[in-house]
């Protein structure tokens, strides 16, 4: 009797948390943007965008601050060229410096980067062959060397597999220029973007797509509804050099697994605000089988457990598949079965809705990005770096297209993901070893990596 009451209560709690998470995510102005710099009203803007205060509307007469993009890269796949190209096609009214960092000149991604340099000769871009690893985190080791060559105060850090819309820079830099109001800290220390898994090309990746495209971003917003977020999402981050210097520079993160989390967390601890940009970016991944996705999810879970042990421990309470099924096993009765079906239906419907919302077109109004059009052959040279105006020519590059979200076809994966996530959650507390880029490591309690 007592166990029946406990599991029934947990099932009701998980349903309530699922609905709360969904409602919080529905209220967030996802995909809202300020649009590209223009002197005339832009018909592509939605009414919500047009309602932005005049101070937040871009202007061709007010150049945006100069920025430096730090882009550590390694290896390539079919989507790499288009992901890198998206940074050359930014509609940004300011100077942009792009620094690519590789570990070896023989890396095949160097050929792609050199090709882009030829296509965009007006760009202020450079390929840097970095020296020996400075720590366990190869990405941060490259960031240390790239930052030394940065010309500008605002730094944009982005993973190699990220594809961005042409107005990404305009929108991600904007919060850094806002002084804040009310009880919020006066200074925004870091801006980051939500991201989606763009190409779940295997059944195992469909499982991960539920975790990323439905659950992760809505869980972040649920956390933000309780307190200001004190971490960063690493797909695209924007900050200032003095904020990085305050925490000891990128050198302080060289042995951290969750370098993006630690960067945001340490900046937040200095009293600066972490802002979420409504623009969504895409992450493109090579096809992964069940084993690869399992290792990835386990590494991710152990990382979160190290960074936020208490919230991660209680996250199991929101599993709206686990607790109803356990309740049905303990009390196999018709009323219980009806409640379980209700919980599963709500879970599936909310997850599908969140996936569809995150997977809206990458550019405002559903317009086609210039990346999906013929690649620019020549640019109108000017002194604005990547802000130069592209001239369209005949197509030479076909951008890979995101796979369409199959709504009901893969609905059954949602409760399966919850069951598998239960095992992942348990294993996160039963070990501290991870596999990262084929290297086995041990994760210490302070988040520091040690090679085995």
Secondary structure, DSSP 8 states (H G I E B T S, - for coil): -HHHHHHHHHHHHHHHHHHHHHHHHHHS-TT----S--SS--TTS-HHHHTS-GGGS-BTTB----EEEEEE-----TTHHHHHHHHHT---SS-EEEEEEES-TT-THHHHHHHHHHHTTTSEEEEEE--S-SSS-HHHHHHHHHHTT--SSEEEEE-TTEE--TTHHHHHHHGGG----TTS-SSEEEEEEEEEE----SHHHHHHHIIIIIIIHHHHHHHHHHS------SSEEEEEHHHHHHTT-GGGGTTBS-HHHHHHHHHHHTT-EEEEEEEEEEE------HHHHHHHHHHHHHHHHHHSHHHHHHGGGG-TTHHHHHHHHHS--HHHHHHHHHHHHHHHHHHHHHHHHHTS-SSGGG---GGGS---SEEE--SSGGGSEEE--S------------TGGGTHHHHHHHHHHHHHHHHHTS--EEEETTEEEEE-TTSBEEE-
